[in-house]
């Protein structure tokens, strides 16, 4: 910004350009009635200054009898932010850096530009508060190029040819897909793609970190359903596998975990029924019984699958497999014995509340990936 500009003129230019950005066209009379202009010469000087110094393209449309802003140029508007608004910006950028690590440097650059537009004490306060409240969720590593290619394909409504590595086969198998990408969402600790699979002729979910190749395709694009967006699809997930159709489940949770479970909204359709013994029954409609079964096992021994029977059988099968893995001693010691005082109530729980932690295994591609 030129050094010879006064603070009075800077404020006037700021108000002038903000006025232009808010309207498609601005009659000359409005500039004099709503901005601090009293002389036509002053207005013309400011317009010329913006054109010459900041490459702002403002022209007069004789047909409309009004000025029109065609290009805002490089002039940086000064914003009047409240403290909570500045905190929201700083905190939001920190969260973007966490969930999209490859955008860390651009986020830093954005804040460096924004902080010059607010008073220094306010900027320092927002930076301090943003660093004091952090998100510590793990985030799966992914190829930034693949993520950007997916976003670009969604923007341009283009089809993608992809190679996808499924971890649910040994050795790991790479499969080819032709996909119309509909949306991306973050659940548990990873980014997921909601897309139409041209080969399977149905919608599927793919974990972005498992793509090995993503390239544009000339195949005609299949648009997403008009009655559902990616937010609706993602909200249907228990962990990661989204969906619009679901199965009714009922899970009984005993104390003390019942108190912990009641503090969190695990699903958009959930309801809780409290019992006199301190337990609660959680009911929801979910697209994947498998994810609920893993959640119940992670919450053992306080969670019990009540409905449907298929869910009970899945939990029993997982528990039997886990039990078989832990039946024999490890390094000559009996792994079923503890050193003592807490007993089996806390066994296997991490520090804190234990169980029901929300950790996801991630859906297998097919019904989802």
URPE-V181530 format. One record per residue. N is the residue number from 0. PHI is phi in radians with two decimals (none if undefined). PSI is psi in whole degrees, 0 to 359 (999 if undefined). BURIAL is # if it has 24 or more other C-alpha atoms within 12 Angstrom, else .. Layout:
# URPE-V181530
n: (N:N)
phi: (PHI:PHI)
psi: (PSI:PSI)
burial: (BURIAL:BURIAL)
This chain:
# URPE-V181530
n: (0:1:2:3:4:5:6:7:8:9:10:11:12:13:14:15:16:17:18:19:20:21:22:23:24:25:26:27:28:29:30:31:32:33:34:35:36:37:38:39:40:41:42:43:44:45:46:47:48:49:50:51:52:53:54:55:56:57:58:59:60:61:62:63:64:65:66:67:68:69:70:71:72:73:74:75:76:77:78:79:80:81:82:83:84:85:86:87:88:89:90:91:92:93:94:95:96:97:98:99:100:101:102:103:104:105:106:107:108:109:110:111:112:113:114:115:116:117:118:119:120:121:122:123:124:125:126:127:128:129:130:131:132:133:134:135:136:137:138:139:140:141:142:143:144:145:146:147:148:149:150:151:152:153:154:155:156:157:158:159:160:161:162:163:164:165:166:167:168:169:170:171:172:173:174:175:176:177:178:179:180:181:182:183:184:185:186:187:188:189:190:191:192:193:194:195:196:197:198:199:200:201:202:203:204:205:206:207:208:209:210:211:212:213:214:215:216:217:218:219:220:221:222:223:224:225:226:227:228:229:230:231:232:233:234:235:236:237:238:239:240:241:242:243:244:245:246:247:248:249:250:251:252:253:254:255:256:257:258:259:260:261:262:263:264:265:266:267:268:269:270:271:272:273:274:275:276:277:278:279:280:281:282:283:284:285:286:287:288:289:290:291:292:293:294:295:296:297:298:299:300:301:302:303:304:305:306:307:308:309:310:311:312:313:314:315:316:317:318:319:320:321:322:323:324:325:326:327:328:329:330:331:332:333:334:335:336:337:338:339:340:341:342:343:344:345:346:347:348:349:350:351:352:353:354:355:356:357:358:359:360:361:362:363:364:365:366:367:368)
phi: (none:-0.98:-1.35:-1.47:-1.40:-1.46:-1.14:-1.14:-1.20:-1.04:-1.11:-1.16:-1.11:-1.07:-1.13:-1.12:-1.22:-1.10:-1.09:-1.16:-1.23:-1.49:-2.29:-1.21:-2.53:-2.22:-1.09:-1.02:-1.10:-1.15:-1.13:-1.44:-1.49:-2.04:-2.15:-1.33:-1.96:-2.11:-2.13:-1.00:-1.13:-1.09:-1.08:-1.12:-1.13:-1.15:-1.11:-1.14:-1.10:-1.11:-1.18:-1.35:-1.57:-2.19:1.03:-1.33:-1.78:-2.14:-2.25:-1.74:-1.67:-1.18:-1.19:-1.44:1.01:-2.74:-1.44:-2.28:-1.57:-1.74:-2.67:-1.27:1.12:-1.91:-1.23:-1.69:-1.21:-1.53:-1.76:-1.79:-1.77:-1.37:-1.04:-1.21:-1.20:-1.13:-1.10:-1.09:-1.12:-1.12:-1.16:-1.07:-1.15:-1.12:-1.21:-1.07:-1.04:-1.32:-1.43:-2.27:-0.96:-1.23:-1.74:-1.03:-1.18:-1.02:-1.12:-1.07:-1.15:-1.08:-1.16:-1.06:-1.32:-1.18:-1.17:-1.35:-1.74:-2.20:-0.98:-0.98:-1.04:-1.18:-1.10:-1.12:-1.11:-1.13:-1.10:-1.12:-1.18:-1.13:-1.33:-1.49:-2.12:-2.09:-1.81:-1.95:-1.14:-1.22:-2.24:-1.14:-1.24:-2.49:-1.38:-1.00:-1.11:-1.17:-1.09:-1.12:-1.13:-1.15:-1.08:-1.15:-1.15:-1.16:-1.11:-1.63:0.97:-1.98:-1.51:-2.08:-1.73:-2.33:-1.95:-2.25:-1.71:-1.58:-1.40:-1.61:-2.33:-2.25:-1.21:-1.00:-1.85:-1.67:-2.12:-1.72:-2.40:-2.01:-2.24:-1.74:-1.29:-1.93:3.12:-2.13:-2.60:-1.89:-2.43:1.00:-2.35:-2.64:-1.60:-2.19:-1.86:-1.74:-2.61:-1.63:-1.59:-1.19:-1.25:-1.48:1.00:-2.82:-1.34:-2.52:-2.04:-2.30:-1.38:-1.06:-1.17:-1.67:-1.27:-1.86:-2.69:-2.44:-2.40:-1.12:-2.28:-1.55:-1.10:-1.03:-1.35:-1.81:-1.26:-1.25:-1.10:-1.22:-1.62:-2.66:-1.87:-1.13:-1.11:-1.12:-1.12:-1.17:-1.12:-1.34:-1.36:-1.47:-1.94:-2.28:-1.35:-1.39:2.95:-1.87:-1.96:-2.53:-2.04:-1.35:-2.24:-2.38:-2.26:-1.63:-2.08:-1.57:-1.22:-1.49:-1.15:-1.04:-1.19:-1.20:-1.07:-1.17:-1.39:-2.14:-1.62:-1.37:-2.65:-1.14:-1.72:-1.21:-2.41:-2.09:-2.04:-1.49:-1.99:-1.13:-1.41:1.63:-1.43:-2.32:-1.90:-1.69:-2.06:-2.78:-2.03:-2.16:-1.42:-2.37:-1.22:-1.03:-1.17:-1.17:-1.08:-1.13:-1.10:-1.11:-1.13:-1.17:-1.74:-1.10:-1.75:-1.76:-1.93:-2.30:-1.26:-1.86:-2.52:-1.43:-1.04:-1.01:-1.16:-1.05:-1.17:-1.13:-1.12:-1.08:-1.12:-1.11:-1.14:-1.13:-1.13:-1.12:-1.12:-1.12:-1.17:-1.92:-1.32:-1.60:-1.10:-1.92:0.96:1.40:-1.94:-1.40:-1.24:-1.50:-1.66:-2.00:-1.44:2.03:-1.38:-1.48:1.22:-1.24:-1.05:-1.82:-1.08:1.49:-1.56:-1.29:-0.98:1.90:-1.36:1.31:1.07:0.72:-1.41:1.54:-1.24:-1.97:-1.58:1.51:-1.26:-1.51:-1.12:2.49:-1.28:-2.95:-2.25)
psi: (133:141:339:4:133:161:327:314:324:314:322:317:321:313:322:311:325:320:318:324:336:347:148:320:150:112:148:322:326:326:325:332:335:353:161:55:134:340:131:328:320:317:313:325:317:319:318:322:317:322:315:317:332:7:30:130:100:124:161:124:107:332:316:342:48:159:147:130:116:331:123:352:215:8:129:118:139:127:145:94:142:164:316:330:318:321:320:318:311:316:319:319:323:322:322:318:326:311:338:76:329:350:14:311:315:323:319:317:321:315:323:326:318:324:338:350:358:157:142:315:322:319:316:320:317:320:317:314:323:323:340:341:105:161:125:16:141:148:125:141:139:164:116:325:322:317:314:321:322:315:318:321:322:319:319:359:55:152:150:141:127:150:130:131:114:123:357:19:151:121:169:130:132:131:151:140:149:118:139:106:133:330:158:149:156:125:149:255:27:161:139:147:129:121:163:125:114:328:315:344:48:162:143:167:137:136:122:325:347:359:136:340:138:116:151:151:154:1:139:139:139:116:158:163:140:334:9:132:179:329:317:318:314:325:339:349:146:310:286:327:106:177:161:344:145:178:140:131:154:128:127:130:125:158:153:354:336:326:322:314:322:343:347:141:102:332:150:337:4:151:150:133:114:142:162:334:4:353:164:149:119:126:141:166:111:153:345:114:329:317:322:323:317:323:318:317:322:340:8:146:28:349:137:127:126:320:144:177:323:322:319:318:323:316:318:318:317:318:320:320:316:321:320:324:334:14:324:152:155:124:38:3:151:110:349:350:148:166:355:245:334:337:190:346:322:359:131:358:144:167:140:219:331:152:173:42:344:11:137:146:341:136:152:139:144:271:336:171:999)
burial: (.:.:.:.:.:.:.:.:.:.:.:#:#:#:#:#:#:#:#:#:#:.:.:.:#:#:#:#:.:.:#:.:.:.:#:.:.:.:.:.:.:.:#:.:.:#:#:.:#:#:#:.:.:.:.:#:#:#:#:.:.:.:.:.:.:.:#:#:#:.:.:#:.:.:#:#:#:.:.:.:.:.:.:.:.:#:#:.:#:#:#:#:#:#:#:#:#:#:#:#:.:.:.:.:.:.:#:#:.:.:#:.:.:#:#:.:.:#:.:.:.:#:#:.:#:#:#:.:.:#:.:.:.:.:.:.:.:.:#:#:.:#:.:#:.:#:#:.:#:#:#:.:#:#:.:.:#:#:#:#:#:#:#:#:#:#:.:.:.:.:.:.:.:.:#:.:#:#:#:#:#:#:#:#:#:#:#:#:#:#:#:#:#:#:#:#:#:#:.:.:.:.:#:#:#:#:#:#:#:#:#:#:#:#:#:#:.:.:.:.:#:#:#:#:.:.:.:.:.:#:.:.:#:#:#:#:#:#:#:#:#:#:#:#:.:.:#:#:#:#:#:#:#:#:#:#:#:#:.:#:#:#:.:.:.:#:#:.:#:#:.:#:.:.:.:.:.:.:#:#:#:#:#:#:#:#:#:#:#:#:#:#:#:#:#:#:#:#:#:#:#:#:#:#:#:#:#:.:.:.:#:#:.:#:#:.:.:#:#:.:.:.:.:.:.:.:.:.:.:.:.:.:.:.:.:.:.:.:.:.:.:.:.:.:.:.:#:.:.:.:.:.:.:#:#:#:#:#:#:#:#:#:#:#:#:#:#:#:#)
